[in-house]
Every structure is written in C-alpha cells, then in structure tokens.
Amino acid sequence: MKSHTNKILESIKQALTEHLPKGGKALLFGSQARGDARIDSDWDILIILDKEKLEPEDYDKVSFPLTMLGWDLGARINPIMYTMKEWAASCITPFYKNVEQEGIELV
C-alpha cells in the first residue's frame, strides 16, 4: 500500500508543478498529512493562488486536473482553493490552524 500512496503523492506533486500558477502554493492536509490515513482516505489539498479573486478558469486549470488525476489513480483528491488574501483572512478559523499545524507543503 505504501508504494501506491507514494505514487499518488508523486503524481499530485507533478500535476501541481504543471498546473499551479507562479506564486501559488499547495499543501497536503488531513489524514494523509498526519500519517493516519486509511486505505479509503481522501487526499485533501489546499491550493493558495497569488491573485485578487478566484475565477472559474482557476478551477478548470488547477483544481480539475487534480480531480481527474484522482479518477485515473482510483483516489479521491479534494482540492480546496483560496486566494492569499482569503487564506490570510481565515487565520482565526480552526481549519486554518489545523492546516498550519499539520500541512505539508507540496510545491
């Protein structure tokens, strides 16, 4: 199972390298980042883009390729996108604090 997990992680990193715009950031969080994932656990990816506002094409160009990759690999990949400003504004939320504590930077 470890080799399949490693294959998925490397594939996610490769897809992010290809699709994440310059200045963007991506972090793995949740059970996969903590190391307590089960065989059916999903892959939670926080994507932070360096722009004023998210546009529909951002989802098409960044989020959707990750979802398609998950389909190809038989894994549930759940990208969540924020702008840097939106992410900074969420600093008081439990979600932000969890990602800051357990998140693993992917690119």
N, C-alpha and C positions, 0 to 999 in steps of 0.2 A: 504494500500500500504506500509506503514511503516514496518509492520511485514514481508512482503515479502522482502523488502530491507534489513532488519536486518538478515533474513535467508540467503540471498545471501552473505552478508558481512561475517557472521559467517562461512559459507561454504567455502568461499575463504580463510579465515584465517586457517581453519582446513586443507584444501588442501596444503597450503603453509607450515604449520607445518610438514606435512607428506612428502613433496617433495622437499622443499628448502634445498640445501646442507648447512652443517655447515659453518658459516661465511657469509652466504648470507643475503641479506636484501631485503625487499619488501615494496613498498609504493603505496598507492592509490592516484591517482591524477585526475585532471579534474573535471567535474561537480559533480560527486559523492562525491569527497573530499570537494568541495566548498559548497555543500549543495543546489545547484541549479539544480539538475538533474530532468529530466522529466521521465515519465513512460517508455519511449523508449530509455533512455540514456544508453550508454555502461559503462562498468567498466574498467577503464584504470589502469593497474598495472605495475609499474616499478620494475623490478627484477634486482638486482645487485649481481653478483656472485664474490666470492673471488678466482679468478683464473686468469691465464695469458691470456687465449684465450677461447672463446666460441667454443664448439664443437657441432656437430649435435645432439649428445645424450643429451646435456643440454636442447635442445628444447623438445626432447622426454620425458625427465624425469621431467622437471619443467613447461615448457610452455604448452605442450599438455594436461596434466591433468587439467589445469585451463580452457582451451578451451572446453574440454569435460564436465567439470562441468557446464559451461555456457549452453551447449546444454541441459544437464539434467534439469537445472533450468529455461530454457527459457530466459536466459540473455546473452548479448554479453560481454564476458570477453576478453579484449585485453591485453595480457601480452607483454611487451617490455623488452628485456634483454640486459644488458651491463656487462662487467667486471668492477671491481672497478677502474682500470686504465682508461678504456674508459670513464666511468662516470666522473671521475675527470678531464679528458682532455676536456670534453664538458662544463666546468664551465662557459664559456663565452657565451653560447648559450641562447636564450630566453627560450627554453624548460627546460634547467637545472634550470634557475632562477624561472620559474613557479613551477616546482616540489618542489624546495627548499622552496618556499613561501607557497604553498597550500597542499603539500604532507602530507599524514597521514601514519606513519609507521604501517605496519600490523604485521610484525614479526621481 
